[in-house]
């Protein structure tokens, strides 16, 4: 396959922009706006420096677009039909892989039709990347929707360096083995030179699955692929590269006058409670929102806390609303909120302020600054960047982070109050401890957390991964 002009290519399910299409029957041009997110911020300087290309779906079904330039990047849209979105994305990716990789919190569904679509779409992404990558270039593939792309791209373009990063957990072999297509996924990932994970335990789980499902040799972090796969021998490294945020940008935003003023306004709008607790999540069954609400409700029932003197704000941004499990979850969460407010709220002052929509970054940083306790009770999470955002925003060294030990961030943020969200009594004790914590201890813990987050930001993550990947020797295109 002929090579393209781009030395650095990112392959992800979505493009780094939101594409707007005129309504049917209306005239107008297709427009775009940059999507928020640390991944774009981290990779944009590399893309601009190396004339990079980004391969991904526009987010709109049945839309075919030519490649176009945006923010110094070449964007290469991959078209998906409405049926392909239903089968590959909502089906195999989010109905099968997402629950499986999150320890089967809900039951995965296994449908061969979904799998066939997943293979087809992964091949389409691989061909798109192969067409734009320069001879000997570097291709970085992202996340669970595209786990077959590395091996497909390796076949098409053996000359390129290939990295893959998994943004969600990788399950134990015992759970992963439920997947009918487990070996195909492992072989797909082994097409990369470097496979990155959020936690060391995720990388270890992957290597254990390699040993269980193949006869390849593993030593430490390295898998050796011999002549059955390639000549000469090829080595694949699997390691942890914990992702992060643009910590400095959030820290600086938290010190601006409008955001600090807004933080004061938020507390006043909530009735100036003595204690303001905060939860911020996508509305997803992995986030443990119900466990958090149960613990708060029991503390109110026990009289350990009173409302509205203690108030909980729960931001739950919409997520996958076409999927039945998510509609059920929303009903459950809103039912629990209603019961707590019915039992413990007072006129005009609910115990729980539930907000089912997203907010701009400035508003979120003001919320972080306004809150005394941040509750992150994920049942399983690849990283949880909200926890890091909260820490980055607390330039005043105030606030306490209560963090699930099952979130990837727990490996780095050990100065948080770590909890097992399934242990409701333990969560309740941690909440009370956070509220009653002496200011000196709060500052000590937050200072240590901030140093960790600021020293290991999203740019550090990207640089760390790419420095290991680009150290991989270039290959002859005919190998």
Secondary structure as UniProt FT lines:
FT   STRAND          6..14
FT   STRAND          17..20
FT   TURN            24..25
FT   STRAND          31..34
FT   HELIX           38..49
FT   TURN            50..51
FT   STRAND          53..57
FT   TURN            61..62
FT   STRAND          68..70
FT   TURN            71..72
FT   STRAND          73..77
FT   HELIX           82..84
FT   HELIX           85..97
FT   HELIX           98..101
FT   TURN            102..104
FT   HELIX           112..132
FT   STRAND          133..142
FT   HELIX           144..146
FT   TURN            147..148
FT   HELIX           149..156
FT   TURN            158..159
FT   STRAND          161..165
FT   HELIX           173..176
FT   TURN            177..178
FT   TURN            180..181
FT   HELIX           182..189
FT   TURN            190..191
FT   STRAND          194..197
FT   HELIX           200..213
FT   STRAND          217..219
FT   TURN            220..221
FT   STRAND          222..225
FT   TURN            227..229
FT   STRAND          234..240
FT   HELIX           247..254
FT   HELIX           257..269
FT   TURN            270..271
FT   STRAND          275..282
FT   TURN            285..286
FT   HELIX           289..302
FT   TURN            307..309
FT   STRAND          310..317
FT   TURN            321..322
FT   HELIX           324..344
FT   TURN            347..348
FT   STRAND          352..355
FT   HELIX           361..370
FT   STRAND          373..376
FT   HELIX           385..393
FT   TURN            395..396
FT   STRAND          400..404
FT   TURN            405..406
FT   HELIX           408..411
FT   TURN            414..415
FT   STRAND          417..419
FT   TURN            421..422
FT   HELIX           424..436
FT   HELIX           439..455
FT   HELIX           458..470
FT   TURN            477..478
//
